[in-house]
Amino acid sequence: MLHRVIARAESDPEVLALIPFGSQARGEAASASDVDVCMVLEPDVAVRTARAFEGFLGLIGEEDDLFEKLAASRRGLPPDG
């Protein structure tokens, strides 16, 4: 499965990088381990994705403003200020 993700990312100009983390990246994975991958996107794509994800969180009752937290993080501010 990871090979398909890598191939898809390589063919997408909006994907800048894939960063593996977790047990798979550390070489400590068990047969039932999942695969953790951070996908770095072009800035405009990342903003659109954050806004879309925030909309999904609203559907399940998540009250936090994800986009504002991301924007604060990019400015070096704590999530609540």
Contact map, one row per residue, 1 for C-alpha under 8 A:
111110000000000000000000000000000000000000000000000000000000000000000000000000000
111111000000000000000000000000000010000000000000000000000000000000000000000000000
111111100000000000000000000000000000000000000000000000000000000000000000000000000
111111110000000000000000000000000000000000000000000000000000000000000000000000000
111111111000000000000000000000000000000000000000000000000000000000000000000000000
011111111100000001000000000000000000000000000000000000000000000000000000000000000
001111111110000000000000000000000000000000000000000000000000000000000000000000000
000111111111000000000000000000000000000000000000000000000000000000000000000000000
000011111111101011000000000000000000000000000000000000000000000000000000000000000
000001111111101000000000000000000000000000000000000000000000000000000000000000000
000000111111100000000000000000000000000000000000000000000000000000000000000000000
000000011111111000000000000000000000000000000000000000000000000000000000000000000
000000001111111100000000000000000000000000000000000000000000000000000000000000000
000000000001111100000000000000000000000011001000000000000000000000000000000000000
000000001101111111000000000000000000001111000000000000000000000000000000000000000
000000000000111111000000000000000000001111000000000000000000000000000000000000000
000000001000001111100000000000000000001110000000000000000000000000000000000000000
000001001000001111110000000000000000111100000000000000000000000000000000000000000
000000000000000011111000000000000000111100000000000000000000000000000000000000000
000000000000000001111101100000000011110000000000000000000000000000000000000000000
000000000000000000111111110000000011110000000000000000000000000000000000000000000
000000000000000000011111110000000011000000000000000000000000000000000000000000000
000000000000000000001111111110001010000000000000000000000000000000000000000000000
000000000000000000011111111110001111000000000000000000000000000000000000000000000
000000000000000000011111111100000000000000000000000000000000000000000000000000000
000000000000000000001111111110000000000000000000000000000000000000000000000000000
000000000000000000000011111110000000000000000000000000000000000000000000000000000
000000000000000000000011111111000000000000000000000000000000000000000000000000000
000000000000000000000011011111111000000000000000000000000000000000000000000000000
000000000000000000000000000111111000000000000000000000000000000000000000000000000
000000000000000000000000000011111000000000000000000000000000000000000000000000000
000000000000000000000000000011111100000000000000000000000000000000000000000000000
000000000000000000000011000011111110000000000000000000000000000000000000000000000
000000000000000000000001000000011111000000000000000000000000000000000000000000000
010000000000000000011111000000001111100000000000000000000000000000000000000000000
000000000000000000011101000000000111110000000000000000000000000000000000000000000
000000000000000001111000000000000011111000000000000000000000000000000000000000000
000000000000000001111000000000000001111100000000000000000000000000000000000000000
000000000000001111100000000000000000111110000000000000000000000000000000000000000
000000000000001111100000000000000000011111000100000000000000000000000000000000000
000000000000011110000000000000000000001111101100000000000000000000000000000000000
000000000000011100000000000000000000000111111100000000000000000000000000000000000
000000000000000000000000000000000000000011111110000000000000000000000000000000000
000000000000000000000000000000000000000001111111000000000000000000000000000000000
000000000000010000000000000000000000000011111111100000000000000000000000000000000
000000000000000000000000000000000000000111111111110000000000000000000000000000000
000000000000000000000000000000000000000000111111111000000000000000100000000000000
000000000000000000000000000000000000000000011111111100000000000000000000000000000
000000000000000000000000000000000000000000001111111110000000000000000000000000000
000000000000000000000000000000000000000000000111111111000000000001100000000000000
000000000000000000000000000000000000000000000011111111100000000001100000000000000
000000000000000000000000000000000000000000000001111111110000000000000000000000000
000000000000000000000000000000000000000000000000111111111000000000000000000000000
000000000000000000000000000000000000000000000000011111111100000011100000000000000
000000000000000000000000000000000000000000000000001111111110000000000000000000000
000000000000000000000000000000000000000000000000000111111111000000000000000000000
000000000000000000000000000000000000000000000000000011111111111000000000000000000
000000000000000000000000000000000000000000000000000001111111111000000000000000000
000000000000000000000000000000000000000000000000000000111111110000000000000000000
000000000000000000000000000000000000000000000000000000011111110000000000000000000
000000000000000000000000000000000000000000000000000000001111111000000000000000000
000000000000000000000000000000000000000000000000000000001111111100000000000000000
000000000000000000000000000000000000000000000000000000001100111110000000000000000
000000000000000000000000000000000000000000000000000000000000011111000000000000000
000000000000000000000000000000000000000000000000000001000000001111111000000000000
000000000000000000000000000000000000000000000000011001000000000111111100000000000
000000000000000000000000000000000000000000000010011001000000000011111110000000000
000000000000000000000000000000000000000000000000000000000000000011111111000000100
000000000000000000000000000000000000000000000000000000000000000011111111100000110
000000000000000000000000000000000000000000000000000000000000000001111111110000100
000000000000000000000000000000000000000000000000000000000000000000111111111000000
000000000000000000000000000000000000000000000000000000000000000000011111111111101
000000000000000000000000000000000000000000000000000000000000000000001111111111100
000000000000000000000000000000000000000000000000000000000000000000000111111110000
000000000000000000000000000000000000000000000000000000000000000000000011111110000
000000000000000000000000000000000000000000000000000000000000000000000001111111000
000000000000000000000000000000000000000000000000000000000000000000000001111111101
000000000000000000000000000000000000000000000000000000000000000000000001100111111
000000000000000000000000000000000000000000000000000000000000000000011101100011111
000000000000000000000000000000000000000000000000000000000000000000001000000001111
000000000000000000000000000000000000000000000000000000000000000000000001000011111
